[in-house]
Amino acid sequence: AEAERLPERAAEIDRRLVSLRTRAQALTTRTGQVDPVLSELRRRFTAACWQDLQHVPDQAAENVRQAEAKLKEAQQARDEQRWPDATSRLSTVRALLNTTDEAVSAAGDRLQRLNAVSKDPQQEIERTRFAIRDAQRLAMAGRQTPEQRHARPLDESVARLDRAVASLEGRHPDYWHFLTETEAVRTTVARVVAQIREERGQGA
């Protein structure tokens, strides 16, 4: 039975080899586009907005190099019919390429988000305020006063959002800090909403 599966196994590994090679090539091209993105970020935003991305081009190039080396090893293992070795190398390649993909995408995504928020921070503010108001309404539903354990994190969220908005004043605001703060506020609010729904679902 094992012998019968050999052609099938070989074909599967060949397919993965081709697919991962193509992906590695595409990532090489995309990695080359990170530098212009970074220089745009450096030119337009404060260091705090892009500092954590500085290593991306080098790291991505290194990951792709490693992936290509592992692809060669996988090809050799496949040629020698060492199937488990080939499969294991291919898994490593996929993991390396996934990491690279995420890092390369993160740089472009960062620029996009910073562009959007620097043009119109109001949208982000409104979106976050809406989430808070929605949660406050839910906390008050059918009650004279909200439960303290729900009200406190929501009040803190209001204050945190106000601080984030205030941080935008000045010549070179840290828009990335602002975005991470508004996101954190929405996460907290979503947690409170889930908690309220769960408790009320249980008749608490």
Backbone as CSV, one residue per row, in Angstrom:
resi,resn,N_x,N_y,N_z,CA_x,CA_y,CA_z,C_x,C_y,C_z
1,ALA,0.843,-1.207,0.000,0.000,0.000,0.000,0.874,1.252,0.000
2,GLU,1.963,1.167,0.761,2.891,2.305,0.841,3.470,2.599,-0.542
3,ALA,3.837,1.530,-1.245,4.425,1.684,-2.587,3.417,2.314,-3.544
4,GLU,2.161,1.935,-3.388,1.122,2.492,-4.268,0.955,3.993,-4.045
5,ARG,1.195,4.401,-2.806,0.993,5.819,-2.487,2.172,6.692,-2.912
6,LEU,3.275,6.073,-3.279,4.474,6.860,-3.603,4.245,7.911,-4.692
7,PRO,3.667,7.532,-5.828,3.471,8.557,-6.870,2.601,9.715,-6.365
8,GLU,1.593,9.344,-5.585,0.672,10.352,-5.042,1.432,11.304,-4.102
9,ARG,2.261,10.695,-3.278,3.045,11.463,-2.306,4.031,12.391,-3.026
10,ALA,4.693,11.829,-4.021,5.671,12.610,-4.793,4.977,13.785,-5.481
11,ALA,3.799,13.508,-6.042,3.062,14.562,-6.760,2.654,15.678,-5.796
12,GLU,2.234,15.273,-4.610,1.814,16.253,-3.598,3.003,17.143,-3.200
13,ILE,4.146,16.522,-2.981,5.346,17.276,-2.595,5.787,18.182,-3.745
14,ASP,5.693,17.680,-4.959,6.043,18.510,-6.130,5.147,19.745,-6.212
15,ARG,3.875,19.510,-5.965,2.919,20.640,-6.001,3.303,21.692,-4.965
16,ARG,3.610,21.212,-3.776,3.963,22.153,-2.702,5.274,22.873,-3.000
17,LEU,6.210,22.149,-3.589,7.493,22.774,-3.958,7.265,23.930,-4.932
18,VAL,6.466,23.661,-5.946,6.197,24.689,-6.967,5.491,25.885,-6.326
19,SER,4.475,25.570,-5.538,3.668,26.633,-4.935,4.512,27.497,-3.983
20,LEU,5.355,26.852,-3.175,6.168,27.614,-2.219,7.287,28.388,-2.921
21,ARG,7.806,27.824,-4.005,8.829,28.564,-4.779,8.229,29.854,-5.340
22,THR,7.037,29.708,-5.890,6.351,30.877,-6.469,6.113,31.923,-5.388
23,ARG,5.695,31.435,-4.225,5.407,32.359,-3.131,6.680,33.065,-2.649
24,ALA,7.774,32.315,-2.606,9.054,32.908,-2.180,9.480,34.001,-3.159
25,GLN,9.279,33.740,-4.444,9.640,34.754,-5.459,8.778,36.006,-5.300
26,ALA,7.500,35.782,-5.090,6.584,36.925,-4.928,6.971,37.741,-3.697
27,LEU,7.365,37.043,-2.641,7.746,37.750,-1.413,9.052,38.512,-1.584
28,THR,9.933,37.989,-2.417,11.184,38.710,-2.699,10.840,40.060,-3.324
29,THR,9.904,40.038,-4.253,9.466,41.285,-4.904,8.823,42.216,-3.884
30,ARG,7.934,41.660,-3.065,7.229,42.498,-2.081,8.181,43.058,-1.026
31,THR,9.189,42.273,-0.672,10.164,42.737,0.322,10.890,43.978,-0.196
32,GLY,11.140,43.986,-1.492,11.799,45.139,-2.107,10.956,46.403,-2.039
33,GLN,9.661,46.229,-1.811,8.776,47.407,-1.750,8.665,47.986,-0.342
34,VAL,9.279,47.302,0.625,9.159,47.781,2.011,10.001,49.036,2.240
35,ASP,11.180,49.093,1.628,12.049,50.264,1.833,11.372,51.582,1.454
36,PRO,10.745,51.652,0.272,10.038,52.900,-0.050,8.925,53.228,0.953
37,VAL,8.253,52.191,1.437,7.195,52.404,2.442,7.808,52.986,3.711
38,LEU,8.933,52.407,4.113,9.600,52.895,5.325,10.095,54.326,5.162
39,SER,10.625,54.639,3.992,11.130,56.012,3.842,9.969,57.011,3.848
40,GLU,8.836,56.587,3.324,7.630,57.436,3.391,7.200,57.628,4.853
41,LEU,7.237,56.541,5.609,6.876,56.625,7.034,7.844,57.551,7.774
42,ARG,9.129,57.400,7.492,10.147,58.227,8.170,9.968,59.704,7.828
43,ARG,9.619,59.925,6.588,9.502,61.307,6.110,8.302,62.016,6.747
44,ARG,7.231,61.254,6.962,5.978,61.923,7.324,5.539,61.760,8.769
45,PHE,6.100,60.760,9.451,5.598,60.491,10.802,6.739,60.412,11.811
46,THR,6.391,60.609,13.078,7.419,60.573,14.131,7.989,59.159,14.252
47,ALA,9.196,59.097,14.804,9.921,57.816,14.910,9.090,56.737,15.606
48,ALA,8.330,57.140,16.608,7.535,56.156,17.363,6.537,55.423,16.466
49,CYS,6.208,56.027,15.337,5.219,55.422,14.432,5.804,54.309,13.562
50,TRP,7.127,54.276,13.429,7.692,53.290,12.492,8.917,52.538,13.012
51,GLN,9.411,52.946,14.179,10.658,52.368,14.689,10.661,50.835,14.723
52,ASP,9.540,50.270,15.149,9.475,48.808,15.294,9.471,48.082,13.949
53,LEU,9.382,48.841,12.856,9.346,48.202,11.526,10.699,48.253,10.817
54,GLN,11.667,48.915,11.444,12.944,49.136,10.747,13.648,47.852,10.330
55,HIS,13.462,46.808,11.141,14.168,45.546,10.857,13.493,44.748,9.742
56,VAL,12.297,45.157,9.331,11.504,44.322,8.407,12.241,43.983,7.105
57,PRO,12.819,44.961,6.386,13.445,44.580,5.105,14.554,43.542,5.261
58,ASP,15.442,43.754,6.239,16.558,42.808,6.422,16.056,41.442,6.872
59,GLN,15.138,41.475,7.828,14.605,40.217,8.363,13.852,39.447,7.275
60,ALA,13.089,40.177,6.486,12.306,39.536,5.421,13.242,38.911,4.386
61,ALA,14.275,39.651,4.016,15.231,39.130,3.026,15.924,37.878,3.571
62,GLU,16.271,37.927,4.853,16.930,36.777,5.493,15.986,35.569,5.530
63,ASN,14.733,35.818,5.873,13.741,34.728,5.917,13.565,34.080,4.550
64,VAL,13.513,34.919,3.522,13.335,34.376,2.168,14.572,33.562,1.775
65,ARG,15.751,34.064,2.155,16.994,33.305,1.873,16.942,31.932,2.541
66,GLN,16.540,31.944,3.805,16.438,30.669,4.542,15.406,29.752,3.891
67,ALA,14.294,30.345,3.492,13.227,29.552,2.864,13.738,28.912,1.571
68,GLU,14.499,29.682,0.805,15.012,29.139,-0.462,16.012,28.001,-0.214
69,ALA,16.807,28.153,0.828,17.759,27.083,1.179,16.996,25.821,1.594
70,LYS,15.942,26.019,2.375,15.134,24.866,2.820,14.403,24.221,1.637
71,LEU,14.028,25.041,0.671,13.373,24.490,-0.531,14.333,23.570,-1.283
72,LYS,15.591,23.983,-1.343,16.603,23.133,-2.007,16.737,21.807,-1.260
73,GLU,16.777,21.915,0.076,16.880,20.687,0.887,15.649,19.804,0.678
74,ALA,14.494,20.444,0.589,13.249,19.685,0.391,13.274,18.974,-0.963
75,GLN,13.770,19.687,-1.968,13.864,19.098,-3.313,14.785,17.875,-3.290
76,GLN,15.899,18.034,-2.593,16.859,16.927,-2.510,16.235,15.731,-1.780
77,ALA,15.554,16.032,-0.682,14.903,14.957,0.087,13.850,14.261,-0.775
78,ARG,13.146,15.047,-1.567,12.115,14.475,-2.447,12.769,13.579,-3.505
79,ASP,13.881,14.064,-4.076,14.581,13.278,-5.102,15.095,11.954,-4.535
80,GLU,15.453,12.017,-3.251,15.976,10.794,-2.610,14.858,10.004,-1.925
81,GLN,13.635,10.439,-2.169,12.436,9.790,-1.605,12.445,9.743,-0.071
82,ARG,13.055,10.751,0.519,12.980,10.878,1.989,11.771,11.765,2.286
83,TRP,10.602,11.158,2.188,9.354,11.933,2.252,9.178,12.727,3.548
84,PRO,9.402,12.099,4.720,9.198,12.882,5.956,10.112,14.110,6.013
85,ASP,11.357,13.932,5.539,12.293,15.075,5.531,11.787,16.173,4.601
86,ALA,11.334,15.750,3.437,10.829,16.733,2.460,9.649,17.495,3.056
87,THR,8.735,16.750,3.664,7.533,17.370,4.251,7.905,18.333,5.371
88,SER,8.849,17.905,6.191,9.255,18.745,7.323,9.918,20.040,6.830
89,ARG,10.775,19.923,5.802,11.417,21.134,5.238,10.356,22.076,4.664
90,LEU,9.381,21.498,3.992,8.341,22.335,3.373,7.518,23.068,4.439
91,SER,7.300,22.410,5.567,6.568,23.078,6.659,7.372,24.260,7.188
92,THR,8.685,24.062,7.286,9.558,25.157,7.738,9.492,26.318,6.755
93,VAL,9.526,25.977,5.468,9.460,27.018,4.428,8.161,27.802,4.574
94,ARG,7.071,27.067,4.743,5.775,27.746,4.841,5.743,28.692,6.044
95,ALA,6.273,28.216,7.163,6.293,29.055,8.375,7.131,30.315,8.151
96,LEU,8.287,30.151,7.518,9.158,31.308,7.239,8.451,32.315,6.328
97,LEU,7.793,31.791,5.316,7.122,32.683,4.360,5.906,33.362,4.998
98,ASN,5.215,32.641,5.870,4.069,33.252,6.572,4.528,34.429,7.427
99,THR,5.614,34.203,8.165,6.159,35.265,9.026,6.555,36.475,8.188
100,THR,7.202,36.195,7.068,7.665,37.276,6.188,6.477,38.040,5.613
101,ASP,5.501,37.286,5.184,4.289,37.872,4.608,3.652,38.849,5.597
102,GLU,3.521,38.388,6.841,2.903,39.231,7.874,3.710,40.513,8.098
103,ALA,5.033,40.355,8.185,5.886,41.521,8.458,5.837,42.524,7.313
104,VAL,5.894,42.008,6.092,5.880,42.884,4.911,4.518,43.586,4.806
105,SER,3.462,42.832,5.064,2.116,43.421,5.021,1.955,44.477,6.109
106,ALA,2.562,44.213,7.263,2.418,45.140,8.397,2.940,46.530,8.045
107,ALA,4.029,46.580,7.285,4.601,47.883,6.928,3.633,48.673,6.042
108,GLY,3.117,48.017,5.017,2.166,48.684,4.119,0.893,49.074,4.848
109,ASP,0.455,48.180,5.705,-0.772,48.408,6.469,-0.591,49.609,7.408
110,ARG,0.590,49.675,8.011,0.881,50.788,8.938,0.786,52.129,8.203
111,LEU,1.406,52.182,7.034,1.390,53.438,6.267,-0.049,53.824,5.909
112,GLN,-0.800,52.830,5.480,-2.197,53.065,5.093,-3.006,53.623,6.270
113,ARG,-2.851,52.964,7.419,-3.626,53.381,8.597,-3.196,54.756,9.096
114,LEU,-1.892,55.006,9.061,-1.399,56.316,9.515,-1.847,57.418,8.556
115,ASN,-1.825,57.116,7.272,-2.315,58.086,6.285,-3.763,58.452,6.577
116,ALA,-4.560,57.412,6.779,-6.000,57.623,6.996,-6.245,58.441,8.259
117,VAL,-5.561,58.070,9.339,-5.841,58.745,10.614,-5.257,60.160,10.642
118,SER,-4.154,60.369,9.926,-3.589,61.726,9.932,-4.476,62.673,9.114
119,LYS,-5.129,62.120,8.097,-6.054,62.946,7.298,-7.329,63.238,8.082
120,ASP,-7.819,62.186,8.782,-9.109,62.345,9.448,-9.173,61.525,10.740
121,PRO,-8.581,62.052,11.816,-8.628,61.307,13.080,-10.053,61.186,13.624
122,GLN,-10.907,62.093,13.173,-12.275,62.143,13.687,-13.016,60.820,13.502
123,GLN,-12.740,60.187,12.387,-13.425,58.925,12.087,-13.112,57.861,13.148
124,GLU,-11.845,57.792,13.506,-11.393,56.829,14.523,-11.983,57.193,15.890
125,ILE,-12.026,58.491,16.168,-12.569,58.960,17.453,-14.056,58.602,17.541
126,GLU,-14.781,58.909,16.474,-16.226,58.644,16.463,-16.523,57.153,16.590
127,ARG,-15.745,56.372,15.872,-15.939,54.917,15.905,-15.776,54.387,17.340
128,THR,-14.783,54.940,18.030,-14.506,54.488,19.400,-15.558,55.024,20.366
129,ARG,-15.929,56.293,20.187,-16.983,56.868,21.047,-18.292,56.094,20.883
130,PHE,-18.582,55.737,19.655,-19.820,54.999,19.374,-19.817,53.662,20.124
131,ALA,-18.666,52.982,20.088,-18.557,51.684,20.781,-18.788,51.870,22.282
132,ILE,-18.220,52.951,22.830,-18.393,53.211,24.272,-19.865,53.512,24.578
133,ARG,-20.457,54.390,23.783,-21.865,54.775,24.029,-22.787,53.565,23.940
134,ASP,-22.514,52.742,22.969,-23.305,51.528,22.777,-23.233,50.637,24.018
135,ALA,-22.019,50.493,24.527,-21.809,49.654,25.716,-22.476,50.286,26.941
136,GLN,-22.402,51.615,27.023,-23.038,52.298,28.161,-24.553,52.101,28.131
137,ARG,-25.110,52.175,26.926,-26.567,51.950,26.793,-26.931,50.539,27.242
138,LEU,-26.112,49.602,26.829,-26.366,48.202,27.194,-26.252,48.024,28.712
139,ALA,-25.253,48.673,29.298,-25.044,48.555,30.752,-26.229,49.138,31.523
140,MET,-26.877,50.144,30.938,-28.002,50.815,31.607,-29.342,50.139,31.328
141,ALA,-29.375,49.282,30.326,-30.660,48.705,29.894,-31.384,48.033,31.061
142,GLY,-32.599,48.535,31.327,-33.432,47.938,32.376,-32.920,48.186,33.781
143,ARG,-32.042,49.171,33.938,-31.491,49.450,35.276,-31.522,50.946,35.562
144,GLN,-31.605,51.265,36.842,-31.511,52.677,37.256,-30.054,53.135,37.154
145,THR,-29.180,52.275,37.661,-27.736,52.587,37.589,-27.021,51.336,37.081
146,PRO,-25.946,51.542,36.338,-25.238,50.361,35.827,-24.455,49.671,36.946
147,GLU,-24.170,48.417,36.741,-23.316,47.678,37.682,-21.944,48.348,37.708
148,GLN,-21.398,48.481,38.895,-20.106,49.148,39.038,-19.012,48.448,38.222
149,ARG,-19.065,47.120,38.202,-18.000,46.386,37.497,-18.068,46.593,35.981
150,HIS,-19.232,47.067,35.508,-19.337,47.409,34.086,-19.055,48.896,33.880
151,ALA,-19.562,49.693,34.805,-19.431,51.150,34.654,-17.972,51.593,34.743
152,ARG,-17.226,50.977,35.677,-15.848,51.445,35.897,-14.983,51.332,34.635
153,PRO,-14.906,50.133,34.017,-14.060,50.056,32.810,-14.559,50.960,31.680
154,LEU,-15.869,51.202,31.648,-16.391,52.082,30.587,-16.007,53.538,30.866
155,ASP,-16.076,53.932,32.134,-15.644,55.298,32.495,-14.150,55.469,32.205
156,GLU,-13.396,54.426,32.543,-11.945,54.485,32.281,-11.679,54.568,30.777
157,SER,-12.520,53.898,30.008,-12.361,53.929,28.548,-12.604,55.333,28.001
158,VAL,-13.598,56.011,28.573,-13.879,57.396,28.150,-12.649,58.262,28.423
159,ALA,-12.098,58.109,29.625,-10.929,58.919,30.012,-9.726,58.579,29.125
160,ARG,-9.579,57.300,28.832,-8.436,56.873,28.012,-8.556,57.424,26.586
161,LEU,-9.775,57.419,26.083,-9.992,57.971,24.741,-9.707,59.479,24.745
162,ASP,-10.172,60.159,25.790,-9.918,61.609,25.881,-8.417,61.903,25.889
163,ARG,-7.672,61.071,26.620,-6.211,61.266,26.662,-5.597,61.033,25.282
164,ALA,-6.100,60.015,24.599,-5.582,59.704,23.256,-5.857,60.865,22.299
165,VAL,-7.050,61.431,22.412,-7.420,62.564,21.546,-6.529,63.770,21.870
166,ALA,-6.317,63.998,23.158,-5.479,65.133,23.578,-4.046,64.971,23.063
167,SER,-3.611,63.717,22.935,-2.227,63.476,22.492,-2.014,63.874,21.031
168,LEU,-3.099,64.123,20.313,-2.967,64.511,18.902,-2.631,65.991,18.737
169,GLU,-2.713,66.719,19.838,-2.377,68.145,19.740,-0.860,68.288,19.637
170,GLY,-0.431,69.340,19.043,1.019,69.529,18.877,1.403,69.315,17.421
171,ARG,2.653,69.590,17.127,3.080,69.602,15.721,3.259,68.219,15.121
172,HIS,3.820,67.302,15.905,4.081,65.965,15.345,3.434,64.899,16.218
173,PRO,2.142,64.723,16.063,1.479,63.739,16.927,1.951,62.312,16.628
174,ASP,1.920,61.498,17.667,2.240,60.079,17.498,0.934,59.359,17.142
175,TYR,0.665,59.328,15.852,-0.601,58.742,15.396,-0.688,57.247,15.688
176,TRP,0.461,56.593,15.711,0.423,55.146,15.956,0.004,54.865,17.401
177,HIS,0.519,55.673,18.320,0.117,55.540,19.727,-1.395,55.776,19.832
178,PHE,-1.856,56.794,19.139,-3.290,57.114,19.144,-4.110,55.909,18.658
179,LEU,-3.661,55.309,17.560,-4.396,54.156,17.007,-4.364,52.946,17.942
180,THR,-3.214,52.719,18.564,-3.152,51.558,19.470,-4.018,51.811,20.707
181,GLU,-4.106,53.069,21.122,-4.952,53.406,22.268,-6.442,53.224,21.941
182,THR,-6.858,53.734,20.787,-8.286,53.613,20.442,-8.659,52.136,20.261
183,GLU,-7.722,51.385,19.721,-7.975,49.950,19.544,-8.105,49.253,20.900
184,ALA,-7.224,49.642,21.819,-7.263,49.053,23.168,-8.584,49.406,23.860
185,VAL,-9.038,50.631,23.653,-10.315,51.056,24.251,-11.451,50.186,23.704
186,ARG,-11.462,49.997,22.389,-12.543,49.188,21.794,-12.490,47.736,22.271
187,THR,-11.281,47.245,22.492,-11.139,45.867,22.997,-11.725,45.759,24.402
188,THR,-11.404,46.744,25.248,-11.938,46.762,26.618,-13.458,46.823,26.591
189,VAL,-13.973,47.711,25.758,-15.422,47.906,25.660,-16.098,46.613,25.180
190,ALA,-15.495,45.980,24.196,-16.065,44.725,23.667,-16.093,43.653,24.756
191,ARG,-15.062,43.669,25.601,-15.009,42.694,26.704,-16.157,42.934,27.685
192,VAL,-16.403,44.206,27.991,-17.495,44.556,28.917,-18.838,44.132,28.314
193,VAL,-19.018,44.416,27.042,-20.270,44.054,26.356,-20.484,42.536,26.419
194,ALA,-19.421,41.793,26.141,-19.525,40.324,26.166,-19.889,39.841,27.573
195,GLN,-19.289,40.491,28.555,-19.540,40.120,29.960,-21.010,40.384,30.324
196,ILE,-21.504,41.552,29.945,-22.902,41.908,30.247,-23.845,40.903,29.576
197,ARG,-23.574,40.630,28.312,-24.461,39.709,27.565,-24.461,38.322,28.200
198,GLU,-23.270,37.901,28.595,-23.156,36.567,29.189,-23.926,36.514,30.513
199,GLU,-23.736,37.547,31.332,-24.414,37.567,32.636,-25.927,37.624,32.466
200,ARG,-26.354,38.440,31.522,-27.809,38.572,31.342,-28.396,37.328,30.703
201,GLY,-27.582,36.693,29.900,-28.021,35.429,29.290,-28.232,34.372,30.358
202,GLN,-27.435,34.500,31.429,-27.558,33.530,32.525,-28.553,34.022,33.576
203,GLY,-29.196,35.143,33.265,-30.202,35.680,34.186,-29.600,36.383,35.377
204,ALA,-28.337,36.824,35.243,-27.693,37.513,36.374,-28.247,38.919,36.504
